[in-house]
Amino acid sequence: MAEENLTKEERVLRAMKRVLTNIAKDTYTRPGYRHPLSDGTVNDIRNCLSLITAREAELNEAAGRAMNDRPRFVDEPQSSVVVPLKIPTNKDKNKP
């Protein structure tokens, strides 16, 4: 959805989500190392992201918008193609 079509509340929620996820990415530590943020802060970030997601769902439902938007590659095909996983054999071709 285009940024200009969003309400002020939706823009604020999107910015908050972006900042919180960037904090999580920037403070990532390898397994076995101590995380720079306290456990309480990590849980607070998770709780905030959950609340933001719930509010975004409420706003989308109230506006009648679907929540099935997913990121897409620019060169990704827009239609799906079904590829059979089983290769038919001569035995299968002769079945009535």
Buried (B, 14 or more C-beta within 10 A) or exposed (E): EEEEEBEEEBEEBBEBBEEBEEBBEEEEEEEEEEEEBEEEEBEEBEEBBEEBEEEBEEBBEEEEEEEEEEEEEEEEEEEEEEEEEEEEEEEEEEEE
